[in-house]
């Protein structure tokens, strides 16, 4: 089988260059492995195989042929719904664990047991007030301790609702969850319940299983997204707009390069600090200093708080190593390809794992705990510095291209900019722009890049089509990397916007002291999808409507992770349509597809009817953009707002 040409794999020139280098050096990457996995298993892609017990594995045959039931008697609707729920559990659990880790770090910091400090006291006081914690005449550490304990209650309380549901959910939206008994009590309890109901011999009702999936989405939304972002802002500071760079060219040929990869910013923040402290040590080894670059969501975290440049998204993480210029790739949890170790063995790169429950055979392990953060970070940076002498200069090839980008648009930052236009009602300028049609709607471009998909193509194409039709784009996760690399997070990207949106961004930019805001507003990592949710809640509350009534949509054209599905399910439960461009593996069940994708011809209940949001599966990014615009226009019409004329391109890219 001939390997795909590099131009068919990615629209990133640097990635194309490194794919060629890897193949010349006989280094296999995820893009090659993806092709070797073709053709795709039709049973798995339809979600109709089941291996929950030792009676199986069982699979349902398509087109009505036998067998139509598993050995236990489970039909195709049950099997597909169970598999969908299981995928959401595997997506939700890492995000919930992320939130718990940050809560424990905040608690230990408040008790003086870590080298971290409370960097955003104002946000601490706001959240404490929302939680009903007294703040007047109290020490910051005392308040932080109570906030941390309230967060940890969301992993242990046995009745009522999660605290973060109480302070972050919109009342009009939550009413539906409460009525259906879907509001989560605590994250661990709901994850355990979901695993239990999906076990062999337990829940066999496909509709009930899908309602359980909604609860998983809510757990991700509140224990994963909202709780993590809030506490990380308290510890490390609420992001503000920063200017930095994207693409592989951020690696430096004469410096010690450390790539930080994963999701939890506790360690990576310390690595940046210790890289500065040990810069002189690198110079003693013959380097010009130490250069830290980001990969995946840790890259987003460091970008928006420290201005650290970003080298790669998920799918091309191995190619960072293929440059031959990386002394260490430091990883924590989530989205870490085991294949990075095999690639590293072809070069001098040291893969360093840091979490006790996330290890890779052959990698160096440096155990990280918040209490010993300085020791671990110093040890890691010293390992990287020592490794510089092992670099083979003849094998170094760093693509030259870099792209400037603005990042770090927290809700607080956006409202601060809007307040310069209307100090008494900061949301009024945005609401007025939406009402007039100058901003047709808002779309969140989120999620991943996937080695099976043409890297960046879907993300960039959907974004450009929405922008040219005056849809304001906010972005997170690896999708943000795609947009950043291709000019949509700097001022030059205004060329892709419709005239009305361009004028709005120029007006807002001047209020912020910039020539304009970029067309895609970077809001952070995957857990920071809480930020778009907070913005939607603020606008909906200002207008006195439910979130489901707003002309807003979500899109993850190149997703790979179950986390994207659990995040998407959270937004569907909030009343937002969510597009995915990669098969969600539910097509084997007409019932499950109808419920999630709003196929009313099947005659049953749908998520659109109950919650106001639905799943859209559309692999063609141009058609996906058209469908998203249709939904935005439908909601505008239902609100009695004018529906502007549309301009949809006949070409992509």
LUMMISE-326308 format. One record per residue (C-alpha): residue in one letter; x, y, z. Coordinates in steps of 0.05 Angstrom, whole numbers, padded with zeros to 5 digits, always signed. Layout:
<sites>
aXYZ
...
</sites>
This chain:
<sites>
x+00000+00000+00000
x+00030+00067-00022
x+00033+00117+00035
x-00007+00180+00029
x+00030+00240+00003
x+00047+00292+00056
x+00002+00343+00023
x-00057+00295+00033
x-00041+00289+00107
x-00037+00361+00129
x-00044+00432+00103
x+00013+00453+00150
x+00076+00461+00109
x+00121+00446+00169
x+00084+00381+00183
x+00090+00361+00111
x+00165+00373+00113
x+00173+00331+00176
x+00131+00274+00150
x+00180+00269+00092
x+00238+00271+00140
x+00208+00216+00184
x+00197+00171+00124
x+00267+00182+00098
x+00294+00162+00167
x+00246+00102+00171
x+00208+00131+00230
x+00136+00110+00233
x+00085+00162+00257
x+00011+00162+00273
x-00005+00184+00202
x+00028+00121+00174
x-00005+00076+00226
x-00073+00106+00210
x-00066+00085+00138
x-00045+00015+00158
x-00110+00009+00197
x-00150+00017+00133
x-00202-00006+00117
x-00239+00014+00179
x-00277-00041+00216
x-00350-00031+00195
x-00377-00062+00259
x-00336-00017+00304
x-00351+00045+00263
x-00426+00031+00269
x-00421+00018+00344
x-00452-00052+00337
x-00399-00095+00370
x-00401-00113+00444
x-00347-00143+00488
x-00375-00127+00557
x-00374-00198+00581
x-00342-00266+00567
x-00402-00292+00530
x-00379-00250+00471
x-00353-00213+00436
x-00418-00205+00398
x-00435-00164+00337
x-00499-00146+00302
x-00502-00158+00228
x-00524-00101+00182
x-00584-00101+00135
x-00627-00144+00180
x-00585-00207+00172
x-00574-00253+00231
x-00551-00247+00286
x-00593-00188+00308
x-00582-00198+00383
x-00523-00213+00426
x-00519-00278+00465
x-00550-00243+00526
x-00607-00218+00483
x-00584-00145+00477
x-00608-00114+00412
x-00572-00065+00368
x-00604-00003+00400
x-00581-00025+00469
x-00511-00043+00445
x-00500+00023+00408
x-00529+00064+00466
x-00485+00026+00516
x-00423+00037+00473
x-00439+00111+00467
x-00447+00117+00543
x-00381+00079+00553
x-00345+00128+00506
x-00372+00186+00546
x-00348+00155+00611
x-00278+00148+00583
x-00281+00221+00560
x-00310+00248+00625
x-00267+00210+00675
x-00200+00243+00656
x-00231+00312+00658
x-00262+00299+00726
x-00195+00273+00751
x-00163+00336+00723
x-00212+00377+00765
x-00199+00336+00828
x-00123+00343+00820
x-00129+00418+00814
x-00175+00421+00875
x-00125+00382+00916
x-00069+00427+00892
x-00109+00489+00913
x-00122+00457+00982
x-00049+00440+00992
x-00029+00510+00969
x-00078+00542+01017
x-00048+00500+01073
x+00022+00523+01055
x+00045+00455+01031
x+00064+00473+00959
x+00109+00524+00925
x+00049+00552+00888
x+00013+00617+00905
x-00056+00646+00895
x-00046+00690+00834
x-00117+00715+00823
x-00145+00736+00890
x-00202+00774+00858
x-00228+00712+00823
x-00220+00672+00888
x-00265+00723+00923
x-00317+00721+00868
x-00321+00645+00868
x-00322+00643+00944
x-00380+00691+00944
x-00418+00649+00893
x-00407+00588+00937
x-00434+00625+00998
x-00366+00629+01033
x-00354+00689+01078
x-00295+00732+01054
x-00295+00796+01095
x-00235+00805+01142
x-00208+00735+01126
x-00140+00712+01102
x-00134+00692+01029
x-00108+00624+01048
x-00167+00611+01093
x-00216+00629+01038
x-00178+00587+00987
x-00181+00527+01033
x-00257+00532+01038
x-00264+00539+00963
x-00220+00477+00953
x-00262+00437+01002
x-00326+00459+00967
x-00295+00435+00902
x-00277+00368+00933
x-00349+00361+00956
x-00366+00353+00883
x-00330+00286+00885
x-00361+00260+00949
x-00429+00291+00969
x-00487+00241+00968
x-00547+00285+00958
x-00568+00349+00924
x-00530+00375+00864
x-00457+00389+00851
x-00436+00457+00878
x-00409+00478+00810
x-00477+00462+00779
x-00508+00509+00829
x-00461+00567+00812
x-00450+00556+00737
x-00513+00527+00706
x-00565+00573+00676
x-00630+00568+00714
x-00674+00565+00652
x-00631+00508+00625
x-00624+00470+00690
x-00699+00463+00700
x-00701+00409+00647
x-00644+00369+00678
x-00676+00371+00747
x-00744+00351+00720
x-00713+00289+00686
x-00669+00271+00746
x-00605+00282+00706
x-00570+00334+00749
x-00506+00303+00776
x-00496+00295+00851
x-00421+00282+00851
x-00372+00265+00795
x-00347+00199+00822
x-00417+00175+00839
x-00443+00189+00770
x-00383+00158+00735
x-00392+00096+00778
x-00467+00094+00762
x-00452+00100+00688
x-00402+00043+00690
x-00453+00001+00729
x-00511+00014+00682
x-00468-00003+00622
x-00445-00069+00652
x-00473-00135+00626
x-00540-00151+00657
x-00555-00080+00679
x-00588-00023+00641
x-00616-00048+00574
x-00663+00010+00558
x-00630+00050+00501
x-00667+00114+00518
x-00648+00108+00591
x-00576+00095+00572
x-00576+00158+00529
x-00605+00199+00587
x-00547+00171+00628
x-00501+00197+00573
x-00530+00267+00584
x-00512+00262+00657
x-00441+00243+00637
x-00438+00305+00594
x-00460+00347+00654
x-00407+00315+00698
x-00355+00334+00646
x-00383+00404+00640
x-00383+00420+00714
x-00331+00374+00748
x-00285+00376+00688
x-00292+00441+00651
x-00320+00494+00699
x-00287+00470+00763
x-00219+00460+00730
x-00218+00528+00695
x-00242+00566+00756
x-00190+00535+00803
x-00133+00541+00752
x-00149+00614+00744
x-00145+00623+00819
x-00078+00588+00823
x-00044+00612+00759
x-00082+00674+00740
x-00141+00689+00695
x-00117+00692+00623
x-00110+00758+00587
x-00094+00771+00514
x-00022+00755+00497
x+00017+00753+00432
x+00058+00692+00415
x+00074+00644+00358
x+00052+00577+00328
x+00083+00523+00284
x+00144+00478+00288
x+00189+00537+00275
x+00183+00558+00348
x+00235+00505+00364
x+00305+00537+00368
x+00365+00503+00335
x+00417+00528+00385
x+00376+00522+00449
x+00356+00466+00495
x+00284+00452+00473
x+00234+00425+00523
x+00165+00406+00497
x+00110+00402+00549
x+00051+00360+00530
x-00014+00340+00565
x-00067+00379+00601
x-00055+00397+00674
x-00015+00462+00680
x+00013+00452+00750
x+00078+00420+00727
x+00086+00458+00662
x+00081+00525+00699
x+00139+00503+00743
x+00179+00479+00683
x+00175+00548+00652
x+00199+00577+00719
x+00257+00529+00725
x+00277+00537+00652
x+00289+00610+00669
x+00327+00593+00732
x+00373+00543+00697
x+00384+00582+00633
x+00457+00592+00654
x+00467+00517+00662
x+00445+00507+00590
x+00496+00558+00567
x+00551+00520+00603
x+00532+00460+00561
x+00542+00500+00497
x+00469+00520+00485
x+00444+00591+00478
x+00392+00579+00532
x+00328+00539+00545
x+00266+00543+00501
x+00200+00515+00526
x+00146+00500+00474
x+00075+00473+00482
x+00040+00414+00452
x-00035+00399+00456
x-00074+00430+00514
x-00015+00442+00560
x+00008+00485+00502
x-00057+00525+00507
x-00050+00533+00582
x+00021+00561+00578
x+00005+00602+00516
x-00052+00641+00547
x-00018+00653+00614
x+00056+00656+00598
x+00059+00671+00523
x+00097+00606+00511
x+00096+00588+00437
x+00061+00525+00411
x+00094+00474+00366
x+00040+00422+00352
x-00030+00396+00363
x-00048+00324+00379
x-00040+00289+00312
x+00031+00314+00297
x+00060+00308+00368
x+00110+00255+00344
x+00136+00302+00290
x+00160+00351+00343
x+00211+00297+00361
x+00227+00283+00288
x+00258+00353+00283
x+00317+00323+00320
x+00320+00385+00363
x+00279+00366+00425
x+00318+00347+00487
x+00257+00327+00528
x+00183+00318+00518
x+00148+00322+00586
x+00079+00291+00591
x+00025+00286+00644
x-00045+00260+00626
x-00093+00256+00567
x-00078+00254+00492
x-00008+00225+00501
x+00008+00177+00443
x+00047+00117+00468
x+00082+00120+00400
x+00123+00181+00422
x+00171+00134+00459
x+00186+00093+00397
x+00198+00156+00357
x+00242+00184+00412
x+00285+00122+00410
x+00304+00141+00338
x+00332+00207+00363
x+00362+00233+00428
x+00297+00259+00458
x+00281+00238+00529
x+00207+00224+00541
x+00191+00241+00614
x+00126+00216+00645
x+00104+00249+00710
x+00040+00218+00735
x+00039+00152+00773
x-00021+00125+00735
x+00002+00148+00665
x+00067+00114+00645
x+00099+00092+00579
x+00146+00032+00574
x+00218+00056+00562
x+00205+00128+00583
x+00240+00163+00641
x+00193+00174+00700
x+00197+00234+00747
x+00140+00231+00797
x+00103+00297+00804
x+00062+00320+00864
x+00043+00392+00879
x+00080+00389+00945
x+00146+00372+00909
x+00134+00412+00846
x+00199+00450+00849
x+00240+00388+00859
x+00207+00352+00800
x+00211+00412+00754
x+00285+00424+00770
x+00301+00351+00759
x+00265+00350+00691
x+00298+00413+00666
x+00367+00388+00687
x+00355+00322+00650
x+00338+00362+00588
x+00400+00406+00594
x+00445+00346+00603
x+00414+00314+00542
x+00434+00373+00497
x+00504+00343+00486
x+00473+00280+00456
x+00439+00319+00400
x+00462+00299+00330
x+00466+00365+00292
x+00465+00328+00225
x+00395+00303+00240
x+00365+00370+00261
x+00314+00398+00212
x+00266+00451+00240
x+00215+00480+00192
x+00226+00555+00190
x+00155+00580+00187
x+00122+00612+00248
x+00056+00649+00253
x+00040+00704+00302
x-00024+00696+00341
x-00063+00729+00397
x-00090+00683+00452
x-00120+00685+00522
x-00189+00715+00512
x-00222+00696+00578
x-00293+00718+00590
x-00266+00769+00639
x-00221+00797+00584
x-00278+00800+00534
x-00325+00835+00582
x-00269+00884+00600
x-00263+00902+00527
x-00338+00908+00518
x-00341+00953+00580
x-00299+01004+00545
x-00358+01013+00497
x-00412+01011+00551
x-00389+01012+00623
x-00458+01003+00653
x-00481+00946+00608
x-00418+00912+00580
x-00457+00858+00544
x-00501+00908+00507
x-00453+00921+00449
x-00447+00846+00435
x-00522+00835+00443
x-00537+00894+00397
x-00488+00868+00344
x-00523+00800+00346
x-00592+00833+00342
x-00573+00875+00282
x-00540+00818+00245
x-00471+00849+00245
x-00454+00787+00286
x-00497+00733+00255
x-00484+00685+00312
x-00428+00654+00353
x-00393+00588+00338
x-00344+00551+00382
x-00291+00514+00341
x-00264+00462+00389
x-00236+00393+00395
x-00178+00357+00364
x-00137+00338+00303
x-00141+00266+00281
x-00087+00226+00244
x-00142+00196+00200
x-00163+00265+00176
x-00126+00317+00135
x-00095+00357+00191
x-00124+00427+00201
x-00166+00424+00137
x-00234+00413+00169
x-00221+00461+00227
x-00197+00517+00182
x-00249+00507+00127
x-00309+00508+00175
x-00280+00570+00210
x-00270+00608+00146
x-00339+00593+00120
x-00371+00617+00185
x-00327+00679+00188
x-00344+00701+00117
x-00417+00698+00139
x-00404+00743+00200
x-00405+00689+00252
x-00360+00705+00311
x-00314+00646+00324
x-00286+00628+00392
x-00237+00569+00396
x-00205+00521+00445
x-00162+00459+00446
x-00125+00432+00386
x-00175+00465+00339
x-00146+00531+00365
x-00077+00507+00342
x-00105+00495+00272
x-00134+00565+00268
x-00073+00597+00299
x-00025+00564+00250
x-00066+00587+00190
x-00072+00660+00208
x-00141+00663+00239
x-00116+00685+00307
x-00080+00747+00282
x-00102+00812+00250
x-00088+00788+00179
x-00144+00738+00188
x-00194+00795+00183
x-00190+00784+00107
x-00232+00721+00116
x-00288+00758+00153
x-00352+00787+00126
x-00352+00863+00125
x-00399+00870+00185
x-00360+00823+00230
x-00295+00856+00209
x-00322+00924+00231
x-00344+00896+00298
x-00274+00866+00310
x-00240+00931+00290
x-00285+00970+00338
x-00272+00922+00395
x-00198+00919+00380
x-00190+00994+00383
x-00226+00995+00450
x-00174+00945+00474
x-00116+00986+00447
x-00104+00941+00387
x-00116+00953+00312
x-00170+00899+00316
x-00187+00835+00351
x-00169+00771+00313
x-00227+00735+00278
x-00220+00673+00321
x-00216+00687+00396
x-00172+00636+00432
x-00205+00618+00498
x-00159+00563+00522
x-00152+00488+00529
x-00205+00433+00526
x-00227+00444+00598
x-00233+00517+00581
x-00295+00502+00540
x-00326+00527+00605
x-00308+00597+00580
x-00353+00595+00518
x-00407+00565+00563
x-00400+00623+00613
x-00403+00673+00556
x-00467+00641+00530
x-00498+00641+00599
x-00480+00715+00609
x-00511+00735+00542
x-00573+00692+00552
x-00584+00720+00622
x-00575+00791+00596
x-00628+00779+00543
x-00673+00741+00590
x-00675+00678+00547
x-00652+00606+00553
x-00585+00587+00522
x-00623+00542+00474
x-00654+00603+00442
x-00588+00637+00423
x-00561+00634+00352
x-00499+00594+00373
x-00468+00528+00351
x-00408+00485+00366
x-00363+00447+00317
x-00306+00397+00324
x-00290+00377+00252
x-00228+00334+00266
x-00243+00304+00334
x-00209+00241+00358
x-00222+00238+00432
x-00282+00213+00472
x-00272+00277+00513
x-00297+00317+00454
x-00360+00275+00453
x-00372+00284+00528
x-00359+00360+00522
x-00406+00361+00462
x-00459+00324+00501
x-00454+00377+00555
x-00467+00432+00504
x-00525+00392+00473
x-00555+00388+00543
x-00548+00464+00547
x-00586+00472+00482
x-00529+00481+00432
x-00522+00441+00367
x-00455+00406+00362
x-00423+00385+00296
x-00371+00330+00291
x-00335+00315+00227
x-00311+00245+00248
x-00357+00185+00254
x-00387+00184+00324
x-00398+00109+00317
x-00473+00108+00329
x-00497+00094+00258
x-00514+00021+00272
x-00576+00041+00311
x-00630+00081+00276
x-00660+00095+00345
x-00596+00124+00376
x-00582+00164+00313
x-00653+00192+00314
x-00650+00212+00387
x-00583+00247+00383
x-00587+00275+00312
x-00660+00297+00315
x-00689+00250+00263
x-00763+00261+00277
x-00783+00212+00222
x-00767+00156+00271
x-00825+00180+00314
x-00789+00181+00381
x-00763+00234+00429
x-00701+00273+00409
x-00649+00314+00447
x-00668+00374+00405
x-00739+00371+00430
x-00720+00361+00503
x-00657+00403+00510
x-00654+00446+00448
x-00590+00417+00420
x-00572+00360+00375
x-00512+00323+00346
x-00494+00338+00273
x-00449+00287+00238
x-00422+00316+00174
x-00353+00298+00147
x-00354+00350+00091
x-00332+00416+00123
x-00367+00459+00071
x-00433+00423+00081
x-00422+00425+00156
x-00414+00501+00154
x-00479+00507+00113
x-00516+00464+00164
x-00489+00505+00222
x-00510+00570+00187
x-00579+00540+00176
x-00586+00528+00250
x-00561+00598+00268
x-00610+00629+00219
x-00667+00586+00246
x-00654+00610+00317
x-00649+00682+00293
x-00716+00676+00260
x-00747+00645+00322
x-00722+00705+00362
x-00752+00752+00311
x-00684+00777+00289
x-00667+00792+00216
x-00634+00737+00176
x-00577+00765+00135
x-00560+00743+00065
x-00511+00687+00061
x-00445+00678+00026
x-00419+00606+00024
x-00355+00591-00014
x-00352+00539-00069
x-00282+00518-00049
x-00247+00499+00016
x-00183+00519+00051
</sites>
